[in-house]
Structure formats: C-alpha cells, structure tokens
C-alpha cells in the first residue's frame, strides 16, 4: 500500500570556516571570584580554550590571548604559531584580582585588533564569571565599530545578564552562552559553531515540508 508521508527538513546554509582567515581572540578572566566558587575553575576555563583553539589551528587562523582581572595582559598575539599559543595556555598562571571586563575589552582592542589583518574575519570570545566594576557597553561598541563579532561566555551564577547582553553582538541568542564551569568543557563544539556563525555572511535557516511517497505494510 502506498501512503503519503510528510517530513520537515532543517536546511542550514552554513559556510565551513576551516578555510577562512580568522583573527580569533580569547579574553580569559582571572579574577579572585573564579576559584572562590569551586576548585580549579580557572583551569577549567583554560582547558576549554585549549580545546576550542584546536579547531582553528590551521594556516588561515590567528589566535590571540588576553588574560584580565584588575589589569589586562597580552599573553599571545596574532603572530604566534599554534605551538606557541599552546605553550602559553599550558603555562597560564591564575592572577586573581577584580573583574574589570571593560578594561579587558579596551586592552584587547588596542593590543590585538588594532594590529589584526584587514582581510580577516574578527571574532572575540570574552569569558567572565562576574559583574564588571566598570562599564562594558562603550568598549564593546568600539569593538563592534571595527566589525568584530563578540561572543560572551558567562559562567556560574554571579554575572550581570544585562552586561552580558551589552557585550555580545546581536542577536544575543547566537552570541551569548550562559553555562557553568563544569559544563563549559563539553560545550566547546557549540562555541566552535558560534565562532563560525560569527564569520558567516549567509547563515540562513529554512524549514519546509516535503511530500514523498513511502511504502510499508499495515499490520
């Protein structure tokens, strides 16, 4: 017997970013609050960044690392090789201090993206667990004016969701990730997708029914 069957297909026009030029920066928080909420939380962040960076260890991508708390430090610039960046992450020391996201954003713009390639897609992954003691909106807007996509990763329970939305590029649903320290390591695949979406000019999702014929036996 022949019956009509209907299925829905989700089609994503999503250009793979493995061959694109990407200048990808990570802003890693190192404030005192990290390890107050759990043992080795700082290392969990570093491990997740290491895993995510592996997706982009090819000739077209450059990776920069900024560590921030009370002050911000440039740990790897866009000229570092993948092995040099790996060494930086493996030897990163937890600084402790205040949560100054605004300072980290300004520092990343001045020390990394002002020296990035004009032809590259520019993406910043800003990771935090708390509320900045200073404004984040103006520094975030200055980065966006340079055509930099900002992905905001918020960990734990003590971040300010409005600040996260101010940091993240629009739409927030595609550029912010609210999670926990323990779950972060298992979500690097999602962060990889978010970075790739941030470099895509043609991300389209279409949902439509297709009518097909299928044959099966009724009992």
JOKAQUI-V645356 format. One record per helix or strand of 2 or more residues. SS is the DSSP state (@ for helix, = for strand). FROM is the first residue (numbers start at 0). TO is the last residue. If there is no record, write none. Layout:
SS|FROM|TO ; SS|FROM|TO
//
This chain:
=|1|12 ; =|21|28 ; @|32|35 ; @|40|53 ; =|60|67 ; =|71|75 ; @|81|89 ; @|100|110 ; @|112|114 ; =|120|127 ; @|136|143 ; =|147|154 ; @|160|166 ; @|171|174 ; =|175|178 ; @|180|197 ; =|203|214
//
